[in-house]
Amino acid sequence: MPSPINEAAVLHSERREAVLRVTPPAALDTIFAPIRDASPDRSFVVAQLGQSLDGRIATPTGASRWINGSGALDHLHRLRAHVDAVVVGIGTIAADDPLLTVRRVEGRHPVRVVIDPNRRLPAHARCLSSGDARCIVVRTSPGATPDGAEALVLDRHGDDIAPGDIVSALFQLGLKKILVEGGASTVSKFIDAGAVDRLHVLVAPVILGSGINGLSLKPISELTEAYRPVTHVHILDEGDVLFDCDLRRTWKG
Ligand SMILES: NC(=O)c1ccc[n+]([C@@H]2O[C@H](COP(=O)([O-])OP(=O)(O)OC[C@H]3O[C@@H](n4cnc5c(N)ncnc54)[C@H](OP(=O)(O)O)[C@@H]3O)[C@@H](O)[C@H]2O)c1
């Protein structure tokens, strides 16, 4: 049986066949090797976004459940099971109120980290209610936190907390493998800051036609400035396509 990497090469040159091919879940496991084998001496950050064919991560009202199919959801839960901490922006808590636990696969729940500089995290947020994993709230000033949350206070630089500072602070807490799960603005800030090692984009065969865009990075004027990461492609169950992009191996041109 070809490895997922060989299969990706095949898919690239035989696009007609790609539509029909499903990468077996067992073979998909090698996708997680870079996370599993990451050096303990530094952080390893993987970011993910599930999106439609037209690049939307949610409808105009913020509804994003479920753009992607069950294969992509399983993949997201496998990602969570491979990391020490899962990071989301407060916009995702407001829109989806996710638990951020591992439920669809075997594995340990990651520590949940919510970036919330303006103290918008509601006391009833579901990520606070489960005692299975810690919940850390990243803020810019000390003060009371909702029950179940621990504060991590970091400086603001301009409008933002530097993603690199968040990654370093989590490393100091022993949280070395990190999943930045969303939303689009949080993932974009981490990529713009050069803080992401690996990007998983899961494209579903659905067209929303309008809604919240996926990545939005610093503008470029020439195509020669675009990131062209080394990418492996996998077809998941229900036809979602996973682009596994190595952001540490990109070329421009
Ligand atoms: N399809 C997917 O894979 C996926 C995954 C997750 C979420 N979603 C969808 O994405 C939408 C939410 O995305 P979003 O882009 O609007 O919001 P978001 O990325 O979840 O949260 C953005 C907010 O988090 C805070 N934040 C994040 N990084 C920060 C930083 N470095 N420094 C300071 N503050 C930071 C800011 O809060 P303040 O606004 O308080 O300043 C910012 O406005 C929802 O509709 C959700 O359903 C989709």
The ligand as a MOL file (V3000), in Angstrom:
LIG
                    3D

  0  0  0     0  0            999 V3000
M  V30 BEGIN CTAB
M  V30 COUNTS 48 52 0 0 0
M  V30 BEGIN ATOM
M  V30 1 N -13.6560 26.2140 10.1260 0
M  V30 2 C -12.8010 26.1560 11.1240 0
M  V30 3 O -11.8140 25.4120 11.1040 0
M  V30 4 C -13.0400 27.0370 12.3040 0
M  V30 5 C -12.2670 26.8620 13.4640 0
M  V30 6 C -12.5130 27.7170 14.5370 0
M  V30 7 C -13.4730 28.7000 14.4050 0
M  V30 8 N -14.1980 28.8200 13.2640 0 CHG=1
M  V30 9 C -15.1680 29.9030 13.0850 0
M  V30 10 O -14.4150 31.0850 13.0730 0
M  V30 11 C -15.2170 32.1610 13.5400 0
M  V30 12 C -14.4240 32.9070 14.6080 0
M  V30 13 O -13.2300 33.3280 14.0060 0
M  V30 14 P -12.7090 34.7890 14.1870 0
M  V30 15 O -11.5590 34.9600 13.2540 0
M  V30 16 O -13.8590 35.7320 14.0620 0 CHG=-1
M  V30 17 O -12.2960 34.8200 15.7050 0
M  V30 18 P -11.1480 34.0720 16.5220 0
M  V30 19 O -9.9190 33.9370 15.6910 0
M  V30 20 O -11.7220 32.8700 17.1350 0
M  V30 21 O -10.9240 35.1290 17.6950 0
M  V30 22 C -10.3790 36.3760 17.3610 0
M  V30 23 C -10.2530 37.2010 18.6100 0
M  V30 24 O -9.3910 36.5760 19.5660 0
M  V30 25 C -8.5320 37.5260 20.1530 0
M  V30 26 N -7.1740 37.2910 19.6510 0
M  V30 27 C -6.7480 36.2530 18.8970 0
M  V30 28 N -5.4280 36.3150 18.7160 0
M  V30 29 C -5.0080 37.4080 19.3480 0
M  V30 30 C -3.7150 38.0110 19.5320 0
M  V30 31 N -2.6060 37.4930 19.0000 0
M  V30 32 N -3.6460 39.1610 20.2400 0
M  V30 33 C -4.7590 39.7000 20.7930 0
M  V30 34 N -6.0070 39.1770 20.6400 0
M  V30 35 C -6.1030 38.0470 19.9500 0
M  V30 36 C -9.0720 38.8690 19.7240 0
M  V30 37 O -10.0790 39.1770 20.6640 0
M  V30 38 P -10.7710 40.6170 20.8060 0
M  V30 39 O -11.7280 40.6860 19.6710 0
M  V30 40 O -11.4380 40.6060 22.1350 0
M  V30 41 O -9.6840 41.6410 20.6760 0
M  V30 42 C -9.6240 38.5480 18.3470 0
M  V30 43 O -10.5560 39.4590 17.8280 0
M  V30 44 C -16.4860 31.5520 14.0750 0
M  V30 45 O -17.5170 31.7490 13.1210 0
M  V30 46 C -16.1520 30.0790 14.2040 0
M  V30 47 O -17.3040 29.2910 13.9820 0
M  V30 48 C -13.9910 28.0070 12.2050 0
M  V30 END ATOM
M  V30 BEGIN BOND
M  V30 1 1 1 2
M  V30 2 2 2 3
M  V30 3 1 2 4
M  V30 4 1 4 5
M  V30 5 2 4 48
M  V30 6 2 5 6
M  V30 7 1 6 7
M  V30 8 2 7 8
M  V30 9 1 8 9
M  V30 10 1 8 48
M  V30 11 1 9 10
M  V30 12 1 9 46
M  V30 13 1 10 11
M  V30 14 1 11 12
M  V30 15 1 11 44
M  V30 16 1 12 13
M  V30 17 1 13 14
M  V30 18 2 14 15
M  V30 19 1 14 16
M  V30 20 1 14 17
M  V30 21 1 17 18
M  V30 22 2 18 19
M  V30 23 1 18 20
M  V30 24 1 18 21
M  V30 25 1 21 22
M  V30 26 1 22 23
M  V30 27 1 23 24
M  V30 28 1 23 42
M  V30 29 1 24 25
M  V30 30 1 25 26
M  V30 31 1 25 36
M  V30 32 1 26 27
M  V30 33 1 26 35
M  V30 34 2 27 28
M  V30 35 1 28 29
M  V30 36 1 29 30
M  V30 37 2 29 35
M  V30 38 1 30 31
M  V30 39 2 30 32
M  V30 40 1 32 33
M  V30 41 2 33 34
M  V30 42 1 34 35
M  V30 43 1 36 37
M  V30 44 1 36 42
M  V30 45 1 37 38
M  V30 46 2 38 39
M  V30 47 1 38 40
M  V30 48 1 38 41
M  V30 49 1 42 43
M  V30 50 1 44 45
M  V30 51 1 44 46
M  V30 52 1 46 47
M  V30 END BOND
M  V30 END CTAB
M  END
